[in-house]
């Protein structure tokens, strides 16, 4: 549970007892904690193994390398859920950046990089049909530069009225500098989520990752209604 204190408590995030504190457009709220089903999919296991691998890798670094990561954290401040700037620990920075690089298919780094920028595509568009099955992902702004990869994260099909899908995104497709738009992703998608159904909705978000530093862009999002 995270709490921000003023003259009285002014904000809260996280779990306490059987409740969760959070905030949306309507303001702060408290809801009953619900424990989701954990299906232990192969994709979840890969993501968890990635974090475990780099957490263990931290112990394999030399003392000088760990000290360099600890000294670099001031360059990597992030805004927390309360809007305050916070430094990560050297361990957290090492694990985060290397997890990002691994997500994009790159090789791990042992020395902290300097922060650099990475540009996502300008827009992304997902188009699909069920009758003659088709699903393609298009983007504008050019393909990723050499040394950068786009990661497309896509949801299963959901009902047309559903709009909150934050917990449903799954890594689906890596897009490299050699790839051209639009990209046919039908086989990859149906192998994971099944046959397309007319009228259902699919959300997509694409982030860019710089493979020499692990810097990740903000996501660019799109949505498709599957045509008949």
C-alpha positions as CSV (number, residue, x, y, z in Angstrom):
1,X,0.0,0.0,0.0
2,X,1.4,3.4,-1.0
3,X,0.1,6.5,0.8
4,X,0.8,10.2,0.3
5,X,0.5,12.2,3.4
6,X,-0.4,15.9,3.7
7,X,-2.0,17.5,6.6
8,X,-4.3,14.5,6.2
9,X,-3.8,11.5,3.8
10,X,-4.3,13.0,0.3
11,X,-3.9,10.0,-1.9
12,X,-3.3,6.2,-1.8
13,X,-2.3,3.4,-4.2
14,X,-2.1,-0.4,-3.7
15,X,-3.5,-3.1,-1.5
16,X,-4.3,-2.9,2.2
17,X,-6.2,-5.8,3.8
18,X,-9.0,-6.8,1.5
19,X,-9.1,-3.5,-0.3
20,X,-7.3,-1.7,-3.1
21,X,-6.9,2.1,-3.3
22,X,-6.6,3.7,-6.7
23,X,-7.7,6.7,-8.8
24,X,-9.6,7.4,-12.0
25,X,-11.2,10.4,-13.7
26,X,-13.8,10.5,-11.0
27,X,-11.2,10.8,-8.3
28,X,-9.7,8.5,-5.6
29,X,-11.6,5.4,-4.7
30,X,-11.4,2.2,-2.6
31,X,-12.6,-1.1,-4.0
32,X,-12.6,-4.7,-2.8
33,X,-9.5,-6.7,-3.7
34,X,-10.2,-9.4,-6.3
35,X,-7.5,-12.1,-6.8
36,X,-7.5,-12.9,-10.6
37,X,-7.2,-16.4,-11.9
38,X,-3.5,-17.2,-12.7
39,X,-3.5,-19.5,-15.7
40,X,0.3,-19.9,-15.7
41,X,0.5,-19.6,-19.5
42,X,3.8,-20.3,-21.3
43,X,3.9,-16.6,-22.2
44,X,3.5,-15.5,-18.5
45,X,6.2,-18.0,-17.5
46,X,8.6,-16.5,-20.1
47,X,8.0,-13.0,-18.8
48,X,8.6,-14.1,-15.2
49,X,11.7,-16.1,-16.1
50,X,13.1,-13.0,-17.8
51,X,12.9,-11.0,-14.6
52,X,14.3,-13.9,-12.6
53,X,17.2,-14.3,-15.0
54,X,18.3,-10.7,-14.7
55,X,17.8,-10.5,-11.0
56,X,20.2,-13.4,-10.8
57,X,22.5,-11.8,-13.4
58,X,22.9,-8.8,-11.1
59,X,24.7,-11.1,-8.7
60,X,27.1,-12.1,-11.5
61,X,28.2,-8.6,-12.2
62,X,31.5,-7.4,-10.7
63,X,31.4,-5.0,-7.8
64,X,32.6,-2.2,-10.1
65,X,29.8,-2.9,-12.5
66,X,27.2,-2.9,-9.8
67,X,28.6,0.4,-8.4
68,X,28.3,1.9,-11.9
69,X,24.6,1.0,-12.1
70,X,24.0,2.4,-8.6
71,X,25.8,5.6,-9.6
72,X,23.7,5.9,-12.8
73,X,20.2,5.9,-11.2
74,X,20.0,9.7,-11.0
75,X,20.0,9.8,-14.8
76,X,16.9,7.5,-14.9
77,X,14.4,9.2,-12.6
78,X,10.7,8.3,-13.3
79,X,7.5,9.9,-12.1
80,X,5.7,7.7,-9.6
81,X,1.9,7.3,-9.3
82,X,1.7,10.5,-7.2
83,X,3.6,12.6,-9.8
84,X,6.8,12.7,-7.7
85,X,10.3,12.0,-9.2
86,X,11.9,8.8,-7.9
87,X,15.2,7.2,-8.5
88,X,15.2,3.4,-9.1
89,X,17.8,1.3,-7.4
90,X,20.8,0.0,-9.4
91,X,19.3,-3.5,-9.4
92,X,15.9,-2.3,-10.5
93,X,17.5,-0.2,-13.3
94,X,19.6,-3.2,-14.5
95,X,16.6,-5.6,-14.5
96,X,14.2,-3.1,-16.2
97,X,16.5,-2.1,-19.0
98,X,17.7,-5.6,-19.7
99,X,14.1,-6.9,-19.6
100,X,13.1,-4.3,-22.2
101,X,16.1,-5.3,-24.4
102,X,15.2,-9.0,-24.0
103,X,11.6,-8.3,-24.9
104,X,12.9,-6.8,-28.2
105,X,15.2,-9.7,-28.9
106,X,18.4,-8.0,-28.0
107,X,21.5,-9.0,-26.0
108,X,21.9,-8.1,-22.3
109,X,24.1,-5.2,-21.3
110,X,26.4,-5.1,-18.2
111,X,27.2,-1.4,-18.1
112,X,24.6,1.3,-17.6
113,X,23.8,3.3,-20.7
114,X,23.1,7.0,-20.9
115,X,19.4,7.8,-21.4
116,X,18.5,8.4,-25.0
117,X,15.2,8.8,-26.9
118,X,13.4,6.4,-29.0
119,X,10.5,7.2,-31.4
120,X,7.4,5.0,-31.8
121,X,5.4,5.0,-35.0
122,X,3.2,8.0,-35.5
123,X,0.0,5.9,-35.7
124,X,-1.0,2.3,-35.8
125,X,-4.0,0.8,-37.5
126,X,-5.3,-2.8,-37.1
127,X,-7.7,-4.1,-39.8
128,X,-9.4,-7.5,-39.7
129,X,-12.2,-9.6,-41.3
130,X,-13.8,-12.9,-40.4
131,X,-15.4,-14.1,-43.7
132,X,-12.2,-14.3,-45.7
133,X,-9.9,-14.3,-42.6
134,X,-7.5,-11.4,-42.6
135,X,-5.7,-9.4,-40.0
136,X,-3.1,-6.8,-40.7
137,X,-1.2,-4.2,-38.7
138,X,-0.2,-0.9,-40.4
139,X,1.8,2.0,-39.1
140,X,2.9,5.5,-40.2
141,X,6.1,7.3,-39.6
142,X,8.4,4.7,-41.2
143,X,9.8,1.4,-40.0
144,X,12.0,1.3,-36.9
145,X,15.6,2.6,-37.3
146,X,18.5,0.2,-37.2
147,X,19.1,-0.8,-33.6
148,X,15.4,-0.2,-32.7
149,X,12.5,-2.6,-32.7
150,X,8.7,-2.1,-32.4
151,X,6.8,-4.5,-30.2
152,X,3.2,-4.9,-31.0
153,X,1.0,-5.9,-28.0
154,X,-2.5,-7.1,-28.9
155,X,-5.5,-8.2,-27.0
156,X,-7.8,-11.2,-27.5
157,X,-11.1,-10.5,-29.1
158,X,-13.5,-8.7,-26.7
159,X,-17.1,-7.5,-26.9
160,X,-17.7,-4.3,-28.8
161,X,-18.8,-2.5,-25.6
162,X,-15.6,-3.3,-23.7
163,X,-13.0,-0.4,-23.4
164,X,-10.9,-1.3,-20.4
165,X,-8.3,-3.8,-21.6
166,X,-5.1,-2.8,-19.8
167,X,-4.6,-6.2,-18.4
168,X,-5.3,-8.1,-21.6
169,X,-2.5,-6.9,-23.8
170,X,0.0,-9.6,-24.9
171,X,3.2,-9.3,-26.8
172,X,2.4,-10.5,-30.3
173,X,4.8,-9.3,-33.0
174,X,8.3,-7.8,-33.3
175,X,8.6,-5.3,-36.1
176,X,12.1,-4.7,-37.5
177,X,13.7,-2.1,-39.8
178,X,13.3,-4.5,-42.7
179,X,9.5,-4.9,-42.2
180,X,7.1,-2.9,-44.3
181,X,3.6,-1.8,-43.6
182,X,1.0,-3.3,-43.6
183,X,2.2,-6.5,-41.9
184,X,0.1,-9.7,-42.1
185,X,-0.3,-11.0,-38.6
186,X,-3.3,-13.3,-39.1
187,X,-1.4,-16.6,-38.6
188,X,0.4,-15.4,-35.4
189,X,-2.8,-14.0,-33.9
190,X,-5.1,-17.0,-34.6
191,X,-2.5,-19.4,-33.4
192,X,-2.6,-17.7,-30.0
193,X,-6.2,-16.4,-29.7
194,X,-8.3,-18.5,-32.2
195,X,-10.5,-17.8,-35.2
196,X,-11.6,-14.2,-35.8
197,X,-15.3,-13.5,-35.1
198,X,-17.2,-10.7,-36.9
199,X,-18.2,-7.8,-34.7
200,X,-15.6,-8.5,-32.0
201,X,-13.1,-5.8,-31.0
202,X,-9.3,-6.1,-30.8
203,X,-7.0,-3.5,-29.3
204,X,-3.3,-3.0,-30.2
205,X,-0.5,-0.9,-28.8
206,X,3.0,-0.5,-30.2
207,X,6.1,0.5,-28.3
208,X,9.6,1.2,-29.6
209,X,12.6,-0.3,-27.8
210,X,16.2,0.9,-28.4
211,X,18.3,-2.3,-28.2
212,X,21.5,-0.7,-27.0
213,X,20.0,0.9,-23.9
214,X,16.6,-0.7,-23.2
215,X,14.8,2.7,-23.5
216,X,11.1,2.1,-24.3
217,X,8.8,4.6,-25.8
218,X,5.3,5.4,-24.7
219,X,2.7,3.2,-26.5
220,X,0.8,4.2,-29.6
221,X,-2.6,2.6,-29.7
222,X,-5.3,1.5,-32.1
223,X,-8.4,-0.6,-32.2
224,X,-10.3,-2.7,-34.8
225,X,-13.8,-4.1,-35.1
226,X,-13.6,-7.4,-37.0
227,X,-15.6,-7.1,-40.3
228,X,-17.9,-9.8,-41.6
